[in-house]
């Protein structure tokens, strides 16, 4: 089925292939991608869009000596296939298999580990400077998407790179615009011309000659900007100190290879604008790139068949429904997301309340401070954000929200382990990094209804608050339409037992209840991480021999630590066992199996308790 692809396992073998055969090679690679991802699940649209670009980069540059840094990294499947990992694609994103993102410990061709957005230019610039200082002949290439380019970090790196004089190539993979054939042909021609040595040499020579007459030089620069402004959007990047080239068709291998070969001969910072289509070559993905962005297993001949929602709503739906209901009753509410409308469950809100919905792009820091500013003038912002992405705005969380004690609600999705996306996307640390911040109220719902009521409770506060909930569905309890605020800092007893008390935080209530049946243990649903229910902790300590804290968060600095601090402050001495995530980055896998491996399922809890307090 794949005569060319089967014969090529490394970029060096690819570089030996006749350029005329590359279009057929790209066709085979794209077909293999669809077939492979359909069996395992993973990111599809973004990977289909970068097939030709990936081939061209490995064909022109001497990888791995020349270093490719892929931004975000969910467009690197073709890169993985070309760099000796084709056989590993059948275990993509599975426990013990290859990761869905670049990882330095997985391949020498993965120059930098990425999964969060907008880091590529900074990393590649560091590599380019290192190459210059080490006097090594290697190129550093950052491949960044148009969405990732919207983040401040990307522009910080561009601003710095322009004055470094390092041999850095930034490739903007722009998949949000189309090129009509006439314009595309013109831009391809201009790109070839502008990337050639003659253009670069003539430009430098002209600057030297005109440099002795400053007014003429300034006039020439302005004229060049006006001319470029009519045919390319490159003026902005030229101002950063880059030689701008493009835009070019990212699916035309001849144009890509010619342009990249020309750029390879140029010194200094270069910027190549490449236009691609998400889902290219697979009609279903081209028609609906969002649906095919992250996919489960499906039949490539039939495409994804959207099934009706199951009986249990996901936590994101609980949040989305609450957001709309709350907005209907309070006009001060605004919803903010850093480019995660679908993932955070805000589609309905964006449609029903478009004037109160704000997608700020991939800019978590801006999202938090934007919310703070809105709160200063009487609005009630709700920031919907993944736990792992809130880490990127930690300074703003402290400096702009908490210090000023502003009423911003953080709806924190993907708390705890997240399965196939692995350690870069796991919400392993939010309880630890949130509870140490003054003025913060931190809640962890045990089920769907509690999530809705906690969001309402948070919204009613006039101080910063956070509600953290896991990915996927909960235990399936009935969700009450009526919203009722919870008593701040109060937990509840869910089961009465003897000797052993299990203090469950959030998603860990269900396994604790199951374990308690065999242990005959008391189970407390703690609800609040901050403020902690000190009275409940003291009461449990007075009537039990062992307290066991259970959380889907790192043990270091987590909710269990809050319990031991409470005991110390109350001068209570009792045996305490803290269960949670260990001090390691936990690899990808099936979520249930990951919890079991961490000792956070029923059997793991029982085993850990029996080691401390045998029957």
DRENDONU-85076 format. One line per 2 residues: number of its first residue (from 1); their letters; for each residue x, y, z of C-alpha. Coordinates in steps of 0.001 Angstrom, whole numbers, plus 524288, in hexadecimal, padded with zeros to 5 digits. Layout:
residues N
NUM	a	X:Y:Z  ...;
end
This chain:
residues 615
1	xx	80000:80000:80000  80B54:80939:802F0;
3	xx	816DD:805A4:7FA0C  81E55:81263:7FC1E;
5	xx	81AEC:81443:80A6A  81E82:8063F:80DE3;
7	xx	82C27:80848:80859  82F24:81492:8102A;
9	xx	8315D:81487:81ED4  83A88:82006:8209B;
11	xx	83C06:82DC5:81B2C  8490B:829FE:81509;
13	xx	841E2:81FB9:80CF5  837AD:829DA:8096C;
15	xx	84235:83317:80476  846B5:8288E:7FAF5;
17	xx	8394D:82801:7F49D  83779:82E9F:7E774;
19	xx	8303D:83B67:7E98D  8269D:837AB:7DEE2;
21	xx	821EB:82C5C:7E76B  81F06:834DB:7F33C;
23	xx	810C7:837D8:7EF9F  80DEC:8293F:7EF41;
25	xx	81551:82797:7FC00  80CF5:83249:80219;
27	xx	800A6:82B7E:7FD54  804D1:81EB8:803A6;
29	xx	808C0:82582:8103F  7FBA6:82C6D:81120;
31	xx	7F42F:81FC9:80EBD  7FC1E:818EB:8192A;
33	xx	7F95A:823FD:822B4  7EAB2:822D9:820DE;
35	xx	7EB12:8140A:821E2  7F3D3:81441:82DE3;
37	xx	7ECED:81EDF:835C1  7DFC2:818B3:832B3;
39	xx	7E46C:80C95:83A0F  7EA47:81363:845E7;
41	xx	7E3F3:820B3:846E3  7EBCC:82D2B:84806;
43	xx	7ED5A:83A2A:8410C  7E9F6:8395C:832AD;
45	xx	7E68B:84647:82C08  7F2F5:84D45:83012;
47	xx	7FB89:841D2:82C0D  7F562:8406D:81EA2;
49	xx	7F82C:84EC9:81C55  806D7:84D98:81E56;
51	xx	80A1A:841A5:81608  810E6:848DE:80ADF;
53	xx	81765:852A0:8140C  81D04:8478A:81C3A;
55	xx	82228:84081:81040  82856:84CF0:80AE1;
57	xx	82F03:8504B:817BA  83541:842EA:81925;
59	xx	8388A:842AC:80A98  83FB1:84FB5:80AC6;
61	xx	84595:8505C:81854  84F64:846EA:81E1F;
63	xx	84756:84205:82987  849FB:83ECE:8346E;
65	xx	8561E:84772:833B4  84D2A:8525A:82F2F;
67	xx	84304:853B8:839D9  83451:8544D:837CA;
69	xx	82C37:859F8:842D5  81DB3:85780:840F2;
71	xx	814A2:860AD:8482E  80A06:85A1D:85055;
73	xx	80E06:84D69:849E0  800E9:847B3:845DE;
75	xx	804F8:848F2:83799  810D1:83FF8:838A9;
77	xx	80B6A:832A1:83511  81148:83360:82764;
79	xx	81E11:83775:82DBD  81D88:82B9A:836B3;
81	xx	81AA9:8227C:82B5A  82630:827CA:82382;
83	xx	82F88:82695:82EF7  82EE9:8180A:831AB;
85	xx	8223B:81731:83957  818D0:8125C:82F02;
87	xx	8174B:80515:83591  814CA:80BD4:8428B;
89	xx	808DB:812EF:83D5B  80062:80738:840F6;
91	xx	80315:80A92:84F54  801BE:81949:84DE1;
93	xx	7FDE4:8200D:85A9A  7FC8F:812FF:86191;
95	xx	8038E:80E74:86DCF  8113B:80A5C:869DE;
97	xx	80F46:80F97:85C0D  81409:81BC4:85533;
99	xx	80F1A:828F4:859A8  805C5:8319B:85231;
101	xx	80F75:83CD5:85352  81E28:83E6E:850FA;
103	xx	826B3:83947:85BED  8356B:83A58:85CE6;
105	xx	83673:82D25:863A3  82EDE:8268B:858AC;
107	xx	8372B:82A2D:84CE7  8434D:831D8:8495C;
109	xx	83AE4:8384B:83EE8  8324E:83E7D:84960;
111	xx	83AE6:84A24:84C44  831D0:84FD4:8568C;
113	xx	82655:84A80:85E38  819EC:85227:85B68;
115	xx	80B76:85104:85E51  807FF:85E8D:8633C;
117	xx	80726:86978:85965  81043:87441:854D9;
119	xx	81D3A:86F4C:85A38  823D6:86B71:84D77;
121	xx	82A0E:8786D:84993  83031:87A62:856EE;
123	xx	83596:86C95:85731  83A93:86CF9:84935;
125	xx	840F7:87A28:84BB8  8481A:87449:8574E;
127	xx	84CE5:8694F:84E84  8510F:872C9:843E1;
129	xx	858F1:87AD2:84D94  85F02:86E6E:85320;
131	xx	862FC:86A3F:8456F  86981:87769:8432C;
133	xx	870C1:8773C:85020  874CE:8690E:84E45;
135	xx	878DB:86BFC:8403D  870BA:86091:83B29;
137	xx	86ADB:86028:82D9D  85C96:85DC8:8307A;
139	xx	84FC7:864A7:82DFE  844B9:866B0:837AD;
141	xx	836FF:866B9:83218  82A8E:86A21:8399D;
143	xx	81D97:865DE:833A9  8127E:86D7F:839D6;
145	xx	80400:86E2F:836B4  7FC26:87A8D:834AC;
147	xx	7F4BD:877F7:84152  80136:8765C:8492D;
149	xx	806A1:882B1:842EE  7FC1A:88A7C:849F6;
151	xx	80264:8882D:85739  80B08:89255:85D81;
153	xx	81650:888DE:85F6A  817AD:88730:850BD;
155	xx	818E9:895D7:84EDC  8226C:896FF:85A2E;
157	xx	82B05:88D20:85337  8299A:893F4:84606;
159	xx	82D51:8A0D9:84C2C  83970:89ACD:8523F;
161	xx	83D41:892DC:84647  83DAD:89EB5:83D70;
163	xx	8495D:8A439:844AB  85083:8974F:846F7;
165	xx	85586:895A2:8390D  85434:886F5:83AA2;
167	xx	85176:87D84:82F8C  84366:87B36:83346;
169	xx	8385F:8776F:82A26  82A6F:8797F:82ED3;
171	xx	82000:872E6:82696  81232:877E2:82891;
173	xx	80910:86CA3:82568  7FCFF:87490:82223;
175	xx	7F12F:86BB9:820BC  7E6C4:8760B:8228F;
177	xx	7E726:87C5A:81523  7E5D2:87786:8074E;
179	xx	7ED80:87B30:7FB24  7E605:87CD8:7EE91;
181	xx	7EDBB:8778B:7E2EA  7F19A:884B3:7DCE6;
183	xx	7F617:88A95:7E9B9  7FC90:87DDD:7ED88;
185	xx	80468:87D59:7E10A  808CA:88B6C:7E2BD;
187	xx	80CA6:88963:7F0E2  813F8:87CEE:7EDA8;
189	xx	81BC4:88463:7E383  81E8E:88F9C:7ECB7;
191	xx	8228A:8864B:7F77A  82C4D:87F74:7EEB3;
193	xx	831BD:88CA0:7EA9D  83261:8923F:7F853;
195	xx	838E0:88610:7FDEC  8437A:885F4:7F39A;
197	xx	85176:88A4C:7F5FA  85084:894E9:7EBB5;
199	xx	84563:89BCA:7F2CA  84C10:89AEC:8000A;
201	xx	85946:89F50:7FAC3  8536C:8AA82:7F2FF;
203	xx	84BBB:8AEFC:7FEAD  857AA:8AF34:807A4;
205	xx	85FC9:8B603:7FD48  85545:8C033:7FB3D;
207	xx	8548D:8C2E2:809CF  86351:8C4EC:80A6C;
209	xx	86352:8CE41:7FEE9  8578C:8D5D5:80381;
211	xx	85C4F:8D599:81184  86543:8E12D:80EDC;
213	xx	8595E:8E95A:80B61  84FB4:8E771:816A3;
215	xx	84409:8EE88:81082  84516:8E635:8043B;
217	xx	84635:8D9C0:80C49  839F8:8DD2F:813E0;
219	xx	832CB:8E025:80739  83719:8D31B:80180;
221	xx	8328E:8CB9D:80D80  82549:8D21A:80D12;
223	xx	823E9:8CF25:7FEAA  8275F:8C0DA:8010D;
225	xx	81D6C:8BFF3:80C07  812A9:8C58F:80381;
227	xx	815D4:8BC42:7F859  81658:8B07F:8015C;
229	xx	809F0:8B4B4:80816  802B8:8B382:7FB37;
231	xx	806CF:8A581:7F88C  80ACF:89F57:80583;
233	xx	80795:8A115:813EA  815EF:8A13D:8175B;
235	xx	8182C:8AF1A:81C16  8159E:8AB80:82A50;
237	xx	81FC0:8A0AF:82A57  82987:8A911:8230D;
239	xx	82846:8B2F5:82E09  82C34:8A848:83791;
241	xx	838CC:8A6B1:82FC9  8350C:89AAB:827E1;
243	xx	8362C:898AF:8195D  827F4:89599:8162E;
245	xx	82500:88BCB:80B64  817A7:887A4:806B4;
247	xx	80CEF:88441:807A6  80EB1:877B1:7FFFE;
249	xx	80643:86BBF:7FDB5  809A3:861FA:80854;
251	xx	804C0:85694:8002A  80D49:85951:7F43D;
253	xx	81991:8514E:7F66F  82147:85777:7EB4B;
255	xx	81ED9:86524:7F078  821B0:86113:7FE7D;
257	xx	82E6D:85A4C:7FB09  83354:86527:7F233;
259	xx	8303F:86F82:7FC44  8362F:867F6:8079F;
261	xx	8429A:8654E:7FFD7  843FF:873C6:7FD22;
263	xx	84189:87755:80B51  84B95:86D5D:80FAF;
265	xx	85612:87588:8091F  85236:88203:81033;
267	xx	857C0:886E1:81D00  85065:88D63:82805;
269	xx	8422B:88C5E:82C31  838FD:887D6:82168;
271	xx	82A2B:88724:821B4  822CE:87E43:81853;
273	xx	81409:87F64:8174F  80DFB:87286:812E0;
275	xx	7FF6F:870CB:81072  7F981:86364:812C3;
277	xx	7EC1A:85D5F:81456  7E82B:855F8:8207B;
279	xx	7E3EB:84851:81CCD  7E9F5:8497C:80F3B;
281	xx	7E7F1:83D8D:806C4  7DCF1:837A2:80EDC;
283	xx	7D027:83E0C:80B13  7C90E:83B77:817BD;
285	xx	7D3DD:84219:81F93  7D4C1:84D67:81602;
287	xx	7C61B:84FB7:8174D  7C630:84F2F:82630;
289	xx	7D400:8510A:82B67  7CF1D:8538B:8393D;
291	xx	7C7F9:84681:839E7  7D42C:83FAE:834B8;
293	xx	7DDC6:84728:83D36  7DDFE:83D08:84800;
295	xx	7D776:8303A:84445  7D499:82303:84A12;
297	xx	7D491:81698:8421E  7CC68:81758:835AE;
299	xx	7CA67:8113E:82852  7D1D4:819B3:81E68;
301	xx	7C880:8157E:81392  7BCA8:81A56:81B18;
303	xx	7C2E4:8253E:822DF  7BF2D:828E6:830B9;
305	xx	7B10E:825FA:833CD  7ACA9:82F82:83E2E;
307	xx	7A507:827D1:84839  79AC9:82D0A:85157;
309	xx	79FB1:830DE:85EC9  79F83:8261E:868E7;
311	xx	79721:826D6:874EB  7A20F:82C8D:87D32;
313	xx	7A5EA:83A81:879B3  7B44B:83DEA:879C3;
315	xx	7B93A:847D5:8837B  7BB6D:85150:87845;
317	xx	7ACEC:85092:87528  7A98C:852C9:88370;
319	xx	7B1F8:85EF2:88307  7AC89:863A4:87600;
321	xx	79E72:86212:87A66  7A135:868EA:8874A;
323	xx	7A7F4:87418:8802B  79BFD:87690:877AA;
325	xx	792A8:87569:8831E  79AD1:87E8D:88B6E;
327	xx	79C0F:88859:8804C  78D48:88887:87EEE;
329	xx	78BBB:88C8C:88D1B  79739:895E2:88E6C;
331	xx	79ADE:89F71:883AB  7A81A:8A1FE:889DF;
333	xx	7AD3B:89498:885F6  7B712:893BB:87ADF;
335	xx	7BD8D:8874A:8760A  7CBEE:88719:87247;
337	xx	7D3C6:87C43:86BDC  7E1A5:87BAB:86670;
339	xx	7DE29:8752A:85971  7D722:86971:85F6C;
341	xx	7C8D1:86C06:85C3A  7C585:85E18:85848;
343	xx	7CE49:85765:86230  7C8FD:85F51:86D87;
345	xx	7BAAA:85DB4:869DE  7B7FA:86BDF:86612;
347	xx	7B1F7:86A23:85898  7A408:86C33:85D21;
349	xx	7A7D4:87801:86560  7AF0E:87E1B:859E5;
351	xx	7A2CD:87CB4:85192  798DF:88166:85B99;
353	xx	7A127:88C4B:86177  7AAB8:89072:856D8;
355	xx	7AC75:89E10:85C7E  7B0A5:8982D:8698B;
357	xx	7B964:88D8A:863FA  7C7E5:89055:86254;
359	xx	7D189:88716:85BDA  7DE8A:88DFE:85DBF;
361	xx	7E68A:88446:855E2  7F1BC:87C2F:85B02;
363	xx	7F51C:88641:86542  7F2DB:8811C:872EE;
365	xx	7F9FB:88C44:8799D  7F1D7:8964C:8726A;
367	xx	7E555:88EAF:87565  7E77F:88F95:88410;
369	xx	7EB5F:89DF0:88466  7E06A:8A151:87AEA;
371	xx	7D71E:89AE0:88494  7DD34:8A29D:88FAB;
373	xx	7DB2F:8AF62:88875  7CD0C:8AC12:885A6;
375	xx	7CADC:8A896:893EE  7D019:8B5D8:897FA;
377	xx	7C4AB:8BC4B:89114  7B9DB:8B3EE:89693;
379	xx	7B926:8A84F:88D61  7B99F:89A43:8924E;
381	xx	7C35A:8930D:8898E  7C387:88449:88868;
383	xx	7D040:87F35:882AE  7CEC7:871A0:87CD5;
385	xx	7DC48:86BB3:87C32  7E322:85E95:87CEB;
387	xx	7EAFD:85C04:8892B  7F77C:85A20:88170;
389	xx	7F579:8670E:87A35  7F2A8:86EF9:8865F;
391	xx	800A0:86BF9:88A59  804CC:8753A:87F7A;
393	xx	7FDD0:880A4:885E2  8022C:87E5E:893DB;
395	xx	80848:88BC3:89599  7FBE6:8926B:890CA;
397	xx	7F3B9:889D4:899B9  7FB7D:88E96:8A577;
399	xx	7FF19:89C68:8A19C  7F331:8A11B:89A20;
401	xx	7E802:89970:8A044  7EB62:8947C:8ADDE;
403	xx	7F305:8A018:8B332  7E7F7:8A910:8AEFD;
405	xx	7DDF8:89F49:8B448  7D5C1:89FFE:8A7F4;
407	xx	7C9A6:89770:8A5DB  7CE7E:88F1B:89A93;
409	xx	7C981:8811E:89981  7D2DE:87712:893EF;
411	xx	7CBBF:86B55:88E43  7D71D:861DA:88D9E;
413	xx	7D4FB:85680:8845A  7DD98:84A65:88254;
415	xx	7E19B:84A07:890AD  7E90F:83DB8:8940C;
417	xx	7EDEF:833C5:88A2F  7E934:83500:87C29;
419	xx	7ECB8:8280E:875D7  7F267:827C2:86823;
421	xx	7F734:835DA:867D0  8011D:83287:8724D;
423	xx	808E7:83AA3:87BFE  808DE:8475E:87448;
425	xx	7FA1C:84840:8755E  7F7CB:84229:882B9;
427	xx	7F202:84AEF:88D33  7FABA:84578:897C6;
429	xx	7FE68:851C5:89F29  7F2F3:85B46:8A02F;
431	xx	7EF0A:8581B:8AE2D  7FD24:85A57:8B240;
433	xx	7FF31:8670C:8AAF8  7F1C0:86C9D:8AE18;
435	xx	7F060:86A0F:8BC93  7FCB5:87190:8C003;
437	xx	7F733:87E3D:8BA50  7F0B6:88798:8C3FD;
439	xx	7E281:88B6D:8C16A  7DFEC:87F4B:8B912;
441	xx	7D499:87608:8BB85  7D724:8689D:8B5A1;
443	xx	7CC89:85E75:8B37B  7CCCF:85098:8AE1E;
445	xx	7BF90:84AB3:8AA8C  7BD58:83C2D:8AC7D;
447	xx	7B286:83B23:8A255  7AB0D:84271:897D0;
449	xx	7A0FA:848DB:8A092  7AB41:84D40:8AA2D;
451	xx	7B2C9:85344:89ECA  7A6FE:85B81:89AF7;
453	xx	7A482:85FF2:8A8E0  7B2DD:86300:8AB30;
455	xx	7B375:86B5F:89EF6  7A7B2:872D8:8A414;
457	xx	7AE1C:873EB:8B17C  7BA93:87932:8AB4E;
459	xx	7B318:88318:8A324  7AC36:8886E:8AF1D;
461	xx	7B90C:88B74:8B5E9  7BF3B:898DD:8B511;
463	xx	7CCE3:892FB:8B57C  7D50C:88A5D:8AC57;
465	xx	7D06D:87C4F:8AB69  7D346:86FC5:8A42F;
467	xx	7CB43:8639D:8A14D  7D396:85876:89C2B;
469	xx	7CD53:84CCD:8957F  7D26D:84137:88DAC;
471	xx	7D1AD:83DC5:87F5C  7C638:835B6:87A99;
473	xx	7BA51:8315E:8822B  7B7AC:82FDA:8909A;
475	xx	7B06E:82560:89841  7A37D:82915:891E1;
477	xx	79BB1:82F83:89CBC  78F6E:83763:89A36;
479	xx	79275:845B3:897A8  78964:84F31:89E84;
481	xx	784D9:85A8D:89641  7837E:8634A:8A21A;
483	xx	79054:8697D:8A612  793A9:86A3D:8B469;
485	xx	7A006:86F75:8BABD  7A7B6:86637:8C362;
487	xx	7ACAA:869E6:8D0D7  7BA8B:86E98:8CEBB;
489	xx	7C4D8:86594:8D457  7BB90:85AC0:8D85A;
491	xx	7BCA2:84C6A:8D4BC  7B33C:8414E:8D771;
493	xx	7B332:83344:8DC22  7AEF2:82A02:8D157;
495	xx	7B0EF:81D3C:8D8A6  7B2BB:81A11:8E6F9;
497	xx	7BC9B:80F9C:8EA98  7C6BA:80C3C:8F4E3;
499	xx	7D544:80E3F:8F762  7D84F:81342:8E9A0;
501	xx	7D3BA:82016:8E3D6  7D583:82289:8D549;
503	xx	7D5F0:83119:8D248  7D279:831D9:8C3D2;
505	xx	7D4D2:83DC2:8BB70  7CD17:83F5A:8AEE7;
507	xx	7CD5D:833FE:8A565  7D30E:82ADE:8AF9C;
509	xx	7C646:829C2:8B70F  7C12B:81E99:8AE87;
511	xx	7CCED:8156F:8B04E  7CD54:818E1:8BEB8;
513	xx	7BF27:814D5:8C072  7C1E8:807EF:8B9A3;
515	xx	7CE0C:80570:8C1D5  7C6DD:80925:8CE4D;
517	xx	7BD5E:7FDE1:8CCCE  7C86A:7F429:8CE6E;
519	xx	7CFD6:7FC2F:8D874  7C3A1:80004:8E030;
521	xx	7C90F:80DBF:8DFC3  7C2F1:81AF3:8E18B;
523	xx	7C2DC:8232C:8D531  7C303:83202:8D549;
525	xx	7C06D:839EA:8C905  7C935:8456D:8CC4C;
527	xx	7C438:84E3A:8C142  7CD04:859B8:8C4BB;
529	xx	7DBC4:8596E:8C3D0  7DC52:86787:8C83A;
531	xx	7D705:86B13:8D1D7  7D802:85D59:8D741;
533	xx	7CDBA:85850:8E0B9  7D646:8586A:8ECF3;
535	xx	7CAEE:8547B:8F5AB  7C821:84869:8ED72;
537	xx	7D695:844BD:8ED7B  7D71C:845FE:8FC4F;
539	xx	7CA8F:83E25:8FE03  7CF78:83317:8F570;
541	xx	7DC82:832EB:8FC73  7D5B5:831CA:9099B;
543	xx	7CDD4:825D7:90592  7D72F:81E38:8FCC3;
545	xx	7E4B2:81811:8FD55  7E8FE:81B7F:8EF77;
547	xx	7E5E4:826B4:8E64F  7E7F7:82423:8D7CF;
549	xx	7E7CE:82FA6:8CE63  7E507:82C32:8C03A;
551	xx	7E6A1:835C5:8B4E0  7E91F:835A0:8A637;
553	xx	7F3F2:83F9D:8A7BB  80229:83EC8:8AB55;
555	xx	80402:83B5D:8B9AD  80E57:845EA:8BAFB;
557	xx	8076E:8521E:8BFAD  7FA12:84C82:8BC9E;
559	xx	7ED70:84AC2:8C416  7F367:84072:8CCE2;
561	xx	7FD7B:84A5A:8D0E4  7F286:853A4:8D479;
563	xx	7ECF9:84938:8DDA1  7FA06:846E8:8E46E;
565	xx	7FBCB:85591:8E5F0  7EE45:8565E:8EC0F;
567	xx	7F18C:84B89:8F58A  7FE58:85217:8F936;
569	xx	7F7EC:85F2F:8FB6E  7EDD2:858B0:9042E;
571	xx	7F874:850EB:90B34  7F212:84409:907BB;
573	xx	7FAA8:837F4:906AA  7F59C:82CBC:8FE5B;
575	xx	7FAB2:823CD:8F3CB  7F877:82990:8E635;
577	xx	7FA20:822DE:8D910  7FA8A:82BCE:8CD39;
579	xx	7F6B9:825AC:8C03A  7F7E4:82CDA:8B365;
581	xx	800DD:82E72:8A7C8  80F2D:82B7C:8AA2E;
583	xx	81A6F:834E4:8A7FF  81C3A:830B0:899D9;
585	xx	81664:8347F:88CC5  80C69:829E2:88A0A;
587	xx	80CBC:824A4:87C45  8015F:8234E:872C6;
589	xx	7F7D0:81821:87309  7E9E9:81417:875F1;
591	xx	7E4B2:81CCB:880D0  7DF38:811BE:8891F;
593	xx	7EBD0:80A0D:887EE  7F3CA:81618:88B50;
595	xx	7EBF2:817F7:897D7  7EDD8:809A2:89B27;
597	xx	7FC86:80ACB:898DE  7FCA0:81677:8A219;
599	xx	7F533:80EEA:8AC87  7E95B:817C8:8AB55;
601	xx	7DF13:80DA2:8A801  7D783:8054C:8B1AD;
603	xx	7E1BA:7FA8A:8B273  7ED15:8040E:8B374;
605	xx	7E6CB:80B67:8BEB8  7E3E7:7FEC2:8C5F8;
607	xx	7F1C3:7F9B8:8C3F6  7F7FB:80658:8C8D8;
609	xx	7EF50:806CF:8D4E6  7F1E3:7F884:8D84E;
611	xx	80076:7FB1A:8D849  7FE78:80549:8E2EE;
613	xx	7F34C:7FF08:8EA6A  7F255:7F05A:8E828;
615	x	7E59F:7E92F:8EABB;
end
